[in-house]
């Protein structure tokens, strides 16, 4: 999403997009800006209102996509906002934002349940870390069967029993 915003920004203001300080400010979420940084962003937007409109859409979309652990009622309120933003993006004349709108539209069925039921891959990452540690130590194993038995033994202890 941020890449599409930056690509659109480069088409609207090629000179401003090369300003590293401004780039840093516009990549951040609005809530993470300090008062002097907000002032700088506000001054820039006063000179470039089109970029402000695109930035506000980016901020709203990121706010919606970062919602987690919502009730059914809260999700029902998020869906219309999400669909409105998708339609705005798909109708946008800038190709990167229109592509983003199409992509999010294609993934909408997977995005909406994410607000209610979040999952993470912490268990998988834990297994991966254990296997990497074992792999560093496994140079002494004579064959793959021994390595495989050791992986199964190490990872079987980490599996939660329900």
Buried (B, 14 or more C-beta within 10 A) or exposed (E): BEEBBBBBBBEBBEEBBEEEEBEEBBEEEBEEBEEEBEEBBEEBBEEBEEBBEBBEBBBBBBBBBEBEEBEEEEBEEBBEEBBEBBEBBBEBEBEBBBBBBEBBBEEEEEBBEBBBEEEEEEEEEEBEEBBEEBEEEBEEBEEEEEBEEBBEEBBEEEEEEE
